[in-house]
Amino acid sequence: MEGSALVKLYLTWLLLNIGIWSIAFVFFYQTEGLAAGRLLGVAMYFVLFFLTPLANRRPSALLALFCFEAILAIYTLFPYHNGDFNPFLLLILSLLISEGFYRLSLNDSLILGGIMAIGMILTIINTNLSIFVQMYIFLYLMILLIGLLFYKKLKNRADDLDARYDALLHEYREANRRKVSEEELTRQEERMLIAHEIHDSVGHKLTALLMQLEVFRLQTPDQDIERVQALKELASESLEETRMAVKSLKMREAGGLPGILRLIRKLEMESFFRVHFSVKHGAFSAPLSGEQSFVIYRSVQEALTNSMKHSQAREAMILFEAPGGSIFRFEISNPITDRAEFREGFGLTSMRERLEKFGGTLNVYKTEEQFIVSGDLKLVDTGDGNDSNIIS
């Protein structure tokens, strides 16, 4: 949207310049005819005009281009022969100084305005205008300058408010992301703690009870064996139900790819960031543990955060796949325009450490058109083999 608005503004500025210069040349053609010097001056003026977009990020170069444009306009429309003043010079200089106040800093805009004022004074001195017309022109220039100064002050205030708003919005989204991540991590830790407590306390006690019942069954008279066997089966069923509850507690809500997709979709809605998903090779059925799911989510979140900070294109492609069923691989790519070399910051370093902690790897590289972050994790068996062996 911003790029489209800039293109429309540039085209509007171009059409205004073409229209005013055309009328200015009609005025000179009717009074004294066209000279080769004037044609060369207007040609150089438009050459510099088309070069201004290339200097948008270099204020000193942009100021120099505007100053040269002003000098060329004054030179081209200067009353050399009969002293006839071309009134369209005022409009051309007004366009230039307005564009300068829009794009340049206040100090640079004043420098441009000073050069134009000096050129305008020299032009008027060499004309046959009456004193009243000259006073009117000076009054017009003063009013224009005062208006542009007020505009620049209001624009700087608006830009400052926009920057503060963007900073607050960024902090708000960061706080929301941290809140979601911390809540998810807290839930996972609580679930894992409860699961370990049940496994270590109830499960071990039931296992010890089964072993004691087996010893007691071997020492029990024949008439009581059936009752002891029934008690052993009841304890075995209780252990099995405990094992299933622990397994369900470990896998519920946070584990697996669907949980990651829900969290990333929430991030997408909060940040107004377009995310394209691609899921291949059994990634939906990959047996990810809760810790692995959370590590993948934080890695994707960090990659998307980098995309929002460093890429002007607010979109990214996310690929999930589990080739062969032995590893889970993810890749986040986003288009870039800046082809400068990058250095891994704290976020990417922390992401690499998290993945390596769970036996994974991280690769970060840059092509001419994309910035790519990819990683992989070895898949683990979510079943509880120890409990199964105990029950058997």
C-alpha positions in Angstrom: 0.0 0.0 0.0 2.8 2.4 0.9 4.7 1.7 -2.4 1.5 2.3 -4.4 0.9 5.6 -2.7 4.4 6.7 -3.4 4.0 5.8 -7.1 0.8 7.8 -7.3 2.4 10.8 -5.7 5.4 10.6 -8.0 3.1 10.4 -11.1 1.1 13.4 -9.8 4.3 15.4 -9.4 5.4 14.5 -12.8 2.2 15.5 -14.5 2.2 18.8 -12.7 5.7 19.5 -13.8 5.0 18.6 -17.4 1.8 20.7 -17.5 3.4 23.8 -16.0 6.6 23.5 -18.2 4.4 23.1 -21.3 2.5 26.3 -20.5 5.7 28.2 -19.6 7.2 27.3 -23.1 4.0 28.4 -24.8 4.4 31.8 -23.0 8.0 32.1 -24.2 7.2 31.0 -27.7 4.6 33.8 -28.0 6.9 36.5 -26.6 10.5 35.8 -27.8 10.5 32.3 -29.4 12.4 29.2 -28.2 16.1 29.1 -27.8 18.4 26.1 -27.8 19.6 27.0 -24.3 16.1 26.9 -22.9 15.4 23.5 -24.4 18.7 22.2 -23.0 17.8 23.6 -19.6 14.4 21.9 -19.5 15.9 18.6 -20.7 18.4 18.7 -17.9 15.7 19.6 -15.4 13.7 16.5 -16.2 16.8 14.3 -16.2 17.4 15.4 -12.6 13.7 15.0 -11.9 13.9 11.3 -12.9 17.0 10.8 -10.8 15.4 12.0 -7.6 13.8 8.6 -6.7 17.3 7.1 -6.7 18.4 9.5 -3.9 15.5 9.0 -1.5 17.7 7.4 1.1 20.5 9.9 0.8 19.4 13.3 2.0 22.5 15.2 0.9 22.3 13.9 -2.7 18.5 14.7 -2.7 19.2 18.2 -1.6 21.9 18.6 -4.3 19.4 17.4 -6.9 16.7 19.8 -5.8 19.2 22.7 -5.8 20.4 21.9 -9.3 16.8 21.7 -10.5 16.0 25.1 -9.0 19.1 26.6 -10.7 18.2 25.1 -14.0 14.6 26.3 -13.8 15.8 29.9 -13.0 18.4 29.7 -15.8 15.8 28.3 -18.3 13.1 30.9 -17.6 15.4 33.9 -16.9 14.3 37.0 -18.8 17.4 37.5 -21.0 16.1 39.8 -23.8 13.1 42.0 -23.4 12.7 41.6 -19.6 9.4 39.8 -19.8 8.8 37.8 -16.6 7.5 34.3 -17.0 4.9 33.9 -14.2 5.1 30.1 -14.4 8.5 30.2 -12.9 6.7 30.9 -9.6 4.7 27.7 -9.9 7.7 25.6 -10.9 9.7 26.9 -7.9 6.7 26.4 -5.6 6.5 22.8 -6.7 10.2 22.3 -6.0 10.2 23.9 -2.6 7.1 22.0 -1.6 8.7 18.8 -2.6 11.8 19.8 -0.7 9.8 20.4 2.5 8.0 17.1 2.0 11.1 15.0 1.5 14.0 16.8 3.2 14.7 17.8 6.8 13.9 21.3 8.0 17.4 22.6 7.7 17.9 21.2 4.2 14.5 22.6 3.2 15.6 26.1 4.4 18.8 25.8 2.4 16.8 24.9 -0.7 14.3 27.8 0.0 17.3 30.3 0.4 18.7 29.3 -3.0 15.3 29.7 -4.6 14.8 33.1 -3.0 18.1 34.4 -4.2 17.4 33.1 -7.7 14.0 34.7 -7.6 15.3 38.1 -6.5 17.9 38.1 -9.3 15.2 37.2 -11.8 12.8 39.9 -10.7 15.6 42.6 -10.7 16.1 41.9 -14.4 12.5 42.2 -15.3 10.4 45.2 -16.2 7.7 44.5 -13.6 6.2 47.3 -11.6 7.1 47.7 -7.9 3.6 46.6 -6.9 3.9 43.3 -8.8 7.3 42.7 -7.3 5.9 43.3 -3.8 3.1 40.9 -4.6 5.6 38.2 -5.7 7.7 38.7 -2.5 4.6 38.5 -0.4 3.5 35.3 -2.1 7.0 33.8 -1.5 6.8 34.8 2.2 3.3 33.3 2.7 4.4 30.2 0.9 7.5 29.8 3.1 5.5 30.4 6.3 2.9 27.9 5.2 5.5 25.3 4.4 7.2 25.9 7.8 3.9 25.2 9.6 3.3 22.1 7.4 6.8 20.8 8.2 6.2 21.3 11.9 2.9 19.4 11.7 4.4 16.7 9.5 7.3 16.2 12.0 4.8 15.9 14.8 2.7 13.5 12.8 5.7 11.4 11.9 6.8 11.3 15.6 3.3 10.2 16.6 3.3 7.5 13.9 6.7 6.3 15.1 5.5 6.1 18.7 2.3 4.3 17.6 4.3 1.8 15.6 6.7 1.3 18.6 3.7 0.8 21.0 2.0 -1.5 18.5 5.2 -3.5 18.2 5.6 -3.8 21.9 1.9 -4.8 22.3 2.3 -7.6 19.7 5.5 -8.7 21.4 3.8 -8.8 24.8 0.9 -10.8 23.3 3.4 -13.3 21.7 5.3 -13.6 25.0 2.0 -14.1 26.8 0.9 -16.8 24.5 4.3 -18.5 24.6 4.6 -18.3 28.4 1.1 -19.6 28.9 1.7 -22.5 26.6 5.0 -23.2 28.3 3.4 -23.0 31.7 0.6 -25.4 30.7 3.1 -27.8 29.3 5.3 -27.7 32.3 2.4 -28.2 34.6 1.1 -31.2 32.6 4.6 -32.8 32.5 5.0 -32.2 36.2 1.6 -33.8 37.0 2.4 -36.7 34.6 5.7 -37.4 36.2 4.2 -37.2 39.7 1.5 -39.7 38.8 4.1 -41.9 37.1 6.6 -41.8 40.0 4.1 -42.1 42.9 1.0 -43.9 41.9 2.5 -46.0 39.1 5.5 -47.2 41.2 3.3 -48.0 44.2 0.9 -50.0 42.0 3.9 -51.8 40.5 5.2 -52.6 44.0 1.7 -53.8 44.9 1.6 -56.2 41.9 5.0 -57.6 42.9 3.9 -58.2 46.5 0.6 -59.8 45.4 2.6 -62.1 43.1 4.8 -63.1 46.0 1.7 -63.5 48.3 0.0 -65.6 45.6 2.9 -68.1 45.6 2.6 -68.5 49.3 -1.2 -68.7 49.5 -3.1 -71.9 49.9 -5.0 -73.2 47.0 -8.4 -72.2 48.3 -7.4 -68.5 48.3 -5.5 -68.3 45.0 -8.6 -67.1 43.0 -9.1 -64.2 45.4 -5.5 -63.2 45.3 -5.5 -63.5 41.4 -8.6 -61.2 41.3 -6.8 -58.6 43.5 -3.8 -58.8 41.2 -5.9 -58.3 38.1 -7.6 -55.3 39.7 -4.2 -53.7 40.5 -3.0 -54.5 37.0 -6.0 -52.7 35.5 -5.4 -49.7 37.8 -1.8 -49.5 36.6 -2.9 -49.7 33.0 -5.4 -46.9 33.5 -2.8 -44.8 35.2 -0.4 -45.4 32.4 -3.0 -44.3 29.8 -3.9 -41.2 31.8 -0.2 -40.2 32.0 0.2 -40.8 28.3 -2.9 -38.7 27.5 -1.7 -36.0 29.9 1.6 -35.8 28.1 0.1 -35.6 24.6 -3.0 -33.5 25.1 -3.4 -30.0 23.5 0.2 -28.9 23.2 1.7 -31.9 21.3 1.7 -32.5 17.6 1.5 -30.2 14.6 -2.1 -29.1 15.0 -1.2 -27.3 18.2 1.7 -25.5 16.4 -0.6 -24.4 13.6 -3.1 -23.0 16.1 -0.5 -20.9 17.8 1.0 -19.6 14.6 -2.4 -18.7 13.2 -3.0 -16.6 16.3 0.4 -14.9 15.8 -0.6 -14.3 12.2 -3.9 -12.6 13.1 -2.3 -10.4 15.8 0.5 -9.2 13.5 -1.4 -8.8 10.2 1.2 -11.0 8.6 0.4 -13.4 5.7 1.6 -16.9 6.3 1.5 -19.7 3.6 1.5 -23.2 5.0 2.7 -26.3 3.2 2.5 -29.7 5.0 4.2 -32.7 3.3 5.2 -36.3 4.0 3.2 -37.2 7.0 4.0 -34.1 9.1 0.4 -34.1 10.6 0.9 -37.6 12.0 4.4 -37.1 13.2 4.8 -38.2 16.9 6.1 -35.0 18.3 6.5 -34.7 22.1 5.3 -31.6 24.0 8.8 -30.3 24.3 9.5 -30.8 20.6 6.3 -29.1 19.6 7.1 -26.1 21.8 10.7 -25.8 20.4 9.4 -25.9 16.8 6.8 -23.3 17.6 9.3 -20.9 19.2 11.7 -21.4 16.3 9.0 -20.6 13.8 7.9 -17.6 15.9 11.5 -16.2 16.0 11.8 -16.7 12.2 8.5 -14.8 11.6 9.6 -12.1 14.0 12.8 -11.6 12.0 10.7 -11.5 8.8 8.5 -8.8 10.2 11.5 -6.7 11.3 13.8 -7.0 8.3 11.5 -7.7 5.3 9.3 -5.2 3.6 7.1 -8.0 2.2 4.8 -8.9 5.0 4.5 -12.6 4.0 6.3 -15.8 4.6 6.2 -19.5 3.5 6.3 -22.2 6.2 7.0 -25.8 5.2 6.5 -28.8 7.6 7.5 -32.3 6.6 8.5 -35.6 8.2 10.4 -37.6 5.4 10.8 -41.2 6.3 9.0 -40.8 9.6 12.3 -40.5 11.4 12.8 -36.7 11.5 10.6 -33.6 11.5 11.8 -30.8 9.3 10.6 -27.2 9.1 11.5 -24.3 6.8 10.5 -20.7 6.9 11.3 -18.4 3.9 10.4 -14.9 3.1 11.2 -12.6 0.1 13.9 -10.0 0.6 15.2 -6.9 -1.3 18.3 -6.2 0.8 21.1 -8.3 -0.4 23.6 -7.3 2.3 25.3 -9.9 4.4 23.6 -10.9 7.7 24.8 -11.9 11.1 23.1 -14.2 13.5 21.7 -12.3 16.4 20.5 -13.4 19.8 17.2 -14.8 18.5 18.8 -17.1 15.9 21.5 -18.2 18.4 18.9 -19.1 21.0 16.9 -21.0 18.4 19.9 -23.0 17.5 20.7 -23.8 21.1 17.1 -25.0 21.7 17.1 -27.3 18.7 20.6 -28.7 19.6 19.3 -29.4 23.1 16.8 -31.9 21.6 19.3 -33.3 19.1 18.2 -31.1 16.2 20.0 -28.7 13.8 19.4 -25.3 12.4 20.5 -23.8 9.0 20.2 -20.1 8.2 21.1 -18.9 4.7 20.3 -16.2 2.2 19.8 -16.3 -1.5 19.3 -13.4 -4.0 15.6 -13.4 -3.4 14.9 -15.2 -0.1 16.0 -15.5 3.5 15.6 -19.1 4.6 15.6 -20.6 8.1 15.3 -24.4 8.3 15.7 -26.9 11.0 15.1 -30.5 11.9 14.4 -32.7 14.9 14.6 -36.5 15.4 11.2 -37.9 16.1 10.7 -39.8 19.4 8.3 -42.6 20.4 5.5 -41.1 22.4 4.6 -44.4 23.9 5.7 -45.4 27.4 7.6 -48.6 27.0 8.6 -48.9 30.6 5.0 -49.1 31.8 4.1 -51.6 29.1 7.0 -53.8 30.2 6.0 -53.5 33.9 2.4 -54.5 33.1 3.5 -57.5 31.0 
